[in-house]
Amino acid sequence: MRTARAPKPQRATLKSFPASAPRGSWPAEEFAAEQRHQGVPAFTVMDLASDSFLVVVEAAS
């Protein structure tokens, strides 16, 4: 008997920030925090291929 796997959540990128921000500056984290403050469950991930930080949210399916 096989059990059904839960579908992977879909994600959407809200904004991208270059990884070369000035020392002590975290623009992606600050933007994600602003989104969370407004009730949007945003989080930050690093995209190594593009050398940038992405602010993403789980997309409604």
Long-range contacts (C-beta under 8 A, 24 or more apart in sequence): 7-61, 9-58, 9-59, 9-61, 10-58, 10-59, 10-61, 11-56, 11-57, 11-58, 11-59, 12-56, 12-57, 12-58, 12-59, 13-54, 13-55, 13-56, 14-40, 14-42, 14-55, 14-56, 14-57, 15-54, 15-55, 16-47, 16-50, 16-52, 16-53, 16-54, 16-55, 17-52, 17-53, 17-54, 17-55, 18-51, 18-52, 18-53, 19-46, 19-51, 19-52, 19-53, 20-51, 27-53, 28-53, 28-54, 28-55, 29-53, 31-55
